[in-house]
Amino acid sequence: MKEGIHPKYAEVQVTCSCGNQFTTRSTASNKALHIEVCSQCHPFYTGKQKVMDTAGRIDKFRQRYSKSAPAKTA
């Protein structure tokens, strides 16, 4: 690798809005990162994921496409 062209890769302290803190490595110039969502509070990782069904759109889609017409053969 060429020398002098790569950014410095140093340890940084990451703080989430939920209060979780951990250390990782980054090319960020400051020593601390503040994030909004981490693996401790993200709904996908915690298992509390919700599906937003406004006006029953998912049910309408399922009703519309659950009836399958017989396939036409040529």
C-alpha positions, 0 to 999 in steps of 0.5 A: 500500500502507498504510504501517506494517502490513507486516513488515520484509523483510530479508536472512537467512543460511540454513544447511542441516544438510548445510553448504550456506549461501546468502542470501535474504530473509525476514520472520523476526526473526533474521538466520539460519535453520537448515534440515534439507533444502535443494536440495543434499541433498534426494533429489528434487533430487539424483536419489537418490530411493528408493521405499519398498516394504514387503512388496511392496505396489507389486507387489501393486497392479500385479498386482491392477489390471493385469488389466483386465476387458472393459468391459460395454456396456449 
